[in-house]
Amino acid sequence: LTPEKTPTKKGTPNKVLVKNIKSLSPAAQEVQKALAALYEQYDISGPIDRVSDTVLQIGSKKVNMQVIGGFLVVRCGGGFMQFTEWLQRFGRKEGVVIVEKQ
């Protein structure tokens, strides 16, 4: 018999957000601030990990993030899509759930 593994809640702010934001580039600092605001507004759970300053691994996908016009966006195809919209559209396929906090 093997012991059952308890599921870990990946995608927590501790795995995604950097504590020392001053060590990041200006573009990465903007992304960090936008991600922090997103974690305050939404409950996000699932396999999300940081790859680099502006790249996240979400499930099997790596997404490049930027802040454009005050919105957190991801590179999608030949353009950009708001990150919350991307998560709602593609997140479930990657095992990520986003729910607005009440």
Residue pairs with C-beta under 8 A, 6 or more apart in sequence:
9 45
10 45
10 46
10 47
10 48
10 49
11 44
11 45
11 46
11 47
11 48
11 96
12 45
13 35
13 36
13 39
15 48
15 49
15 50
16 35
16 39
16 48
16 49
16 50
16 56
17 32
17 35
17 36
17 39
18 24
18 32
18 50
21 29
21 32
21 33
22 29
24 32
24 53
25 53
27 53
27 54
27 66
27 67
28 53
28 54
30 66
30 67
31 53
31 54
31 65
31 66
31 67
31 72
33 67
34 65
34 67
34 71
34 72
34 83
35 65
35 72
38 44
38 72
38 83
38 84
40 101
41 100
41 101
42 84
42 98
42 99
42 100
42 101
43 97
43 98
43 99
43 100
43 101
44 87
44 96
44 97
44 98
45 96
45 97
46 58
46 59
46 91
46 94
46 95
46 96
46 97
47 57
47 58
47 59
47 94
47 95
47 96
48 56
48 57
48 58
48 96
49 56
49 57
50 56
50 57
51 57
51 62
54 64
54 65
54 66
55 62
55 63
55 64
55 65
56 62
56 63
56 65
58 87
58 91
58 94
58 96
59 91
59 93
59 94
59 95
59 96
60 94
61 90
61 94
63 74
63 75
63 83
63 86
64 74
64 75
65 72
65 73
65 74
65 75
65 83
66 72
66 73
66 75
66 80
67 73
68 80
71 82
71 83
72 82
72 83
72 84
73 80
73 81
73 82
73 83
74 80
74 81
74 83
74 86
76 86
81 89
84 98
87 96
87 98
88 98
91 97
91 98
